[in-house]
Structure formats: structure tokens, C-alpha cells
């Protein structure tokens, strides 16, 4: 009986802590919003080739910006390119069966906070630049994680102090062969698969030791 009471009290304490976290959470300028954008063919293809032991489900990332007392997400998305999206619209993109947004908030360590304003300035200057659907590493167009990476890598930071990693991209399955979905994707665009080209992705960014996850809209 005593054991049952202790378990109940512990469960109540956990519930109370989670409730307080939700009540006290406030979005902060420069917060990174990691998102699971759904189960579409390319959404799943991205997750399949970018999953890490730490993070498996993110296929998109954007940065929180407050403007005129309203929250927006600076992001690079297909069709629209680099844009400012109202927070509510961003969160409503993909929800779970409980109608909760599949979005998690990461916050950079205090060391990087002084660099947030310049990072935002870099992104704002590139609004309306096209989305990079080929995922190449250039400055004519941007995919979501490329934009976030360059918002910091273009600043006066030592190369080994950039908060995110890059690595050779792969579009192969576990057997080392190109995934059928990626073959179709690049064939339609009359482009070669950029296997091995330098890049980054939301899951790789989520594994950065310089990010602390502070809120989950899904829970």
C-alpha cells in the first residue's frame, strides 16, 4: 500500500513539473524550432537518410523572431523560399493524433546568444531568396538547415566554434544504394543525386551539444 502511495505521489510530482514547464515557457529570440513535417514521401526520405542516434524525426528547422510584438519563424521552405512565417501557421503544419504540433524548441548555449542578432540580420537580408530543392551548398538558394548554419558560420566565429556540424550528405539506404524515392526526386528535376556533397540537416543540428531542448509543443 505504501509503495502504491509513493508511486502515485511521484506521478503527481512529474505531472506537476510538466504542467509548470508549459506554464512558464516563453519563446526567446533566436530559439530553434525543430519540426517533423509529416509522412510524405520526401519527408520520410529526409528522415531516413539523416537520422542520428540522438534524433530521428526532424525534417525541418526554423528560427524564432519577434517582430512588432508578434512571433514569426524565419525559415526556408519549398515554393516560398526564405520567408517569415507566423508562429501559429508554422505550428499548425503537422499535428499528431492529439492535435498537438510535432515541434520541439531548442535554445543555443549562452556563448552563442550575442550572435543571435547578427544571425537574424543575415537571414532577414535573404528573404525571398529561392528554396534549394537540389540541396547544394551555394549562396543562390537555401534549404532550411543550410540557412540556419550560414546564419552563424558567416559571423566572426572560429571555425571550430560554429554550433553545428556539416558532413557529406548521403541519399543511400542501408545497403549503400540510392533510395528509390530520391532517385525519382532527382530524375524529375533532371539532376544528379549530390551524394557526398557537404551539407547539414535538422537531425544533425539537433544533436549539437550546444543546444538545450527547452520545450516540446507535442507534449
C-alpha positions as CSV (number, residue, x, y, z in Angstrom):
1,X,0.0,0.0,0.0
2,X,2.8,2.4,0.9
3,X,4.6,1.6,-2.3
4,X,1.4,2.4,-4.3
5,X,1.1,5.7,-2.5
6,X,4.7,6.6,-3.3
7,X,4.2,5.8,-6.9
8,X,1.1,7.9,-7.1
9,X,2.9,10.8,-5.4
10,X,5.8,10.5,-7.8
11,X,3.5,10.5,-10.8
12,X,1.7,13.6,-9.4
13,X,5.0,15.4,-9.0
14,X,6.1,14.6,-12.6
15,X,2.7,15.8,-13.9
16,X,3.0,19.0,-11.8
17,X,6.6,19.7,-13.1
18,X,5.4,19.2,-16.7
19,X,2.5,21.5,-16.1
20,X,4.8,24.2,-14.7
21,X,7.2,23.8,-17.6
22,X,4.3,24.5,-20.1
23,X,3.0,27.4,-17.9
24,X,6.4,29.1,-17.5
25,X,7.8,28.5,-21.0
26,X,8.4,31.7,-23.1
27,X,9.8,31.6,-26.6
28,X,13.0,33.5,-26.9
29,X,14.6,35.4,-29.8
30,X,16.8,33.0,-31.7
31,X,15.2,29.8,-30.5
32,X,15.4,27.0,-33.0
33,X,12.2,25.2,-33.8
34,X,12.7,21.6,-35.0
35,X,9.8,20.1,-36.8
36,X,8.5,16.8,-38.0
37,X,6.7,17.9,-41.2
38,X,4.8,14.7,-41.7
39,X,4.8,11.4,-43.5
40,X,5.1,12.5,-47.2
41,X,7.5,10.6,-49.4
42,X,10.2,13.3,-49.3
43,X,9.6,14.0,-45.6
44,X,10.2,10.3,-44.8
45,X,13.1,10.2,-47.2
46,X,14.8,13.1,-45.4
47,X,14.4,11.4,-42.0
48,X,15.5,8.0,-43.3
49,X,18.9,9.3,-44.5
50,X,19.5,11.9,-41.8
51,X,18.5,10.1,-38.5
52,X,21.1,10.1,-35.8
53,X,21.2,8.1,-32.5
54,X,20.1,11.3,-30.8
55,X,17.4,12.5,-33.2
56,X,15.4,10.6,-35.8
57,X,12.2,12.5,-36.6
58,X,13.1,16.1,-37.6
59,X,12.8,17.1,-41.3
60,X,12.7,20.9,-40.9
61,X,14.1,23.7,-38.8
62,X,13.5,27.5,-38.4
63,X,14.4,30.3,-36.1
64,X,12.0,32.3,-33.8
65,X,12.0,36.0,-34.4
66,X,9.8,38.6,-32.6
67,X,8.7,41.5,-34.7
68,X,6.1,44.1,-33.7
69,X,5.4,42.0,-30.6
70,X,4.4,39.1,-32.8
71,X,6.3,35.8,-33.2
72,X,7.5,34.6,-36.6
73,X,9.7,31.8,-37.8
74,X,12.4,32.6,-40.2
75,X,12.7,29.6,-42.5
76,X,13.5,28.3,-46.0
77,X,10.6,26.2,-47.4
78,X,9.7,24.8,-50.8
79,X,7.8,27.2,-53.2
80,X,8.1,30.2,-50.9
81,X,11.9,30.2,-50.3
82,X,13.2,32.2,-47.4
83,X,10.3,33.8,-45.5
84,X,8.9,34.9,-42.2
85,X,6.0,32.6,-41.2
86,X,3.6,33.5,-38.3
87,X,4.3,31.1,-35.4
88,X,0.7,29.8,-35.4
89,X,0.8,28.9,-39.1
90,X,4.2,27.2,-38.5
91,X,2.9,25.1,-35.6
92,X,-0.3,24.1,-37.5
93,X,1.6,22.5,-40.4
94,X,1.7,19.0,-39.0
95,X,0.0,17.7,-35.8
96,X,-0.2,14.3,-34.1
97,X,-3.4,12.4,-33.4
98,X,-4.0,14.5,-30.3
99,X,-3.9,17.7,-32.4
100,X,-0.5,18.7,-31.0
101,X,2.2,20.3,-33.1
102,X,5.1,18.0,-33.8
103,X,7.6,20.8,-33.0
104,X,10.4,21.0,-30.4
105,X,12.2,24.1,-29.3
106,X,16.0,24.2,-28.9
107,X,17.9,27.0,-27.3
108,X,21.6,27.8,-28.1
109,X,24.0,28.0,-25.1
110,X,24.7,31.4,-23.6
111,X,28.0,31.6,-25.5
112,X,26.1,32.0,-28.8
113,X,23.4,34.4,-27.6
114,X,25.4,37.5,-28.5
115,X,25.5,36.2,-32.1
116,X,21.7,35.9,-32.5
117,X,21.1,39.4,-33.7
118,X,23.6,39.2,-36.5
119,X,22.3,35.8,-37.4
120,X,18.8,37.2,-37.7
121,X,20.1,40.1,-39.8
122,X,21.8,37.6,-42.2
123,X,18.5,35.7,-42.6
124,X,16.3,38.8,-43.0
125,X,18.5,40.1,-45.8
126,X,17.9,36.9,-47.7
127,X,14.1,36.8,-47.5
128,X,12.6,35.9,-50.9
129,X,15.8,34.0,-51.9
130,X,14.6,30.7,-53.5
131,X,14.5,27.4,-51.8
132,X,17.3,25.0,-52.7
133,X,15.4,21.8,-53.7
134,X,18.6,20.2,-55.0
135,X,20.4,20.6,-51.6
136,X,23.6,22.1,-53.0
137,X,25.9,24.2,-50.8
138,X,25.8,27.6,-52.5
139,X,24.5,31.1,-51.8
140,X,22.0,31.4,-54.6
141,X,19.3,29.4,-52.9
142,X,19.0,27.8,-49.4
143,X,17.4,24.8,-47.8
144,X,16.2,25.1,-44.2
145,X,19.3,23.8,-42.3
146,X,21.7,25.4,-44.7
147,X,20.2,28.8,-43.9
148,X,20.5,28.3,-40.2
149,X,24.0,27.1,-40.4
150,X,25.2,30.0,-42.5
151,X,23.5,32.5,-40.2
152,X,26.3,31.6,-37.8
153,X,29.1,30.4,-40.0
154,X,29.3,33.8,-41.8
155,X,30.0,35.5,-38.5
156,X,33.3,36.2,-36.7
157,X,33.3,32.8,-35.1
158,X,36.3,30.4,-35.0
159,X,35.6,27.6,-37.4
160,X,35.7,25.0,-34.6
161,X,33.2,27.1,-32.6
162,X,30.3,27.1,-35.1
163,X,27.5,25.4,-33.1
164,X,26.6,23.0,-35.9
165,X,28.4,20.4,-37.9
166,X,28.4,19.6,-41.6
167,X,29.1,16.3,-43.2
168,X,29.0,14.6,-46.6
169,X,25.3,14.1,-47.4
170,X,24.0,10.6,-48.4
171,X,20.9,9.6,-50.2
172,X,21.6,5.9,-49.9
173,X,19.8,3.2,-48.0
174,X,21.4,0.7,-45.6
175,X,22.7,-1.4,-48.5
176,X,24.6,1.6,-49.9
177,X,22.2,2.0,-52.9
178,X,20.3,5.3,-53.7
179,X,16.8,5.2,-52.1
180,X,14.1,4.8,-54.8
181,X,12.3,8.0,-53.5
182,X,15.5,10.1,-54.0
183,X,16.1,8.6,-57.5
184,X,12.6,9.6,-58.5
185,X,13.0,13.1,-56.9
186,X,16.2,13.9,-58.7
187,X,15.2,12.3,-62.0
188,X,12.1,14.6,-62.1
189,X,14.4,17.6,-61.7
190,X,16.9,16.3,-64.3
191,X,19.7,16.5,-61.7
192,X,22.3,14.0,-60.4
193,X,22.0,13.0,-56.8
194,X,24.6,15.1,-54.9
195,X,25.9,12.1,-52.9
196,X,28.9,13.0,-50.8
197,X,28.4,16.8,-51.1
198,X,28.9,18.8,-47.9
199,X,25.7,19.7,-46.2
200,X,23.7,19.5,-43.0
201,X,20.2,18.7,-41.9
202,X,17.8,19.2,-38.9
203,X,18.6,15.9,-37.2
204,X,22.3,16.6,-37.3
205,X,21.7,20.1,-35.9
206,X,19.5,18.7,-33.2
207,X,22.5,16.6,-32.0
208,X,24.6,19.6,-31.4
209,X,26.0,19.7,-27.8
210,X,25.5,23.5,-27.8
211,X,21.7,23.2,-27.9
212,X,19.4,22.6,-25.0
213,X,15.8,21.5,-25.7
214,X,13.5,23.7,-23.6
215,X,10.0,22.9,-24.8
216,X,8.0,20.3,-26.8
217,X,4.7,21.5,-28.3
218,X,3.7,17.9,-28.8
219,X,3.6,17.1,-25.0
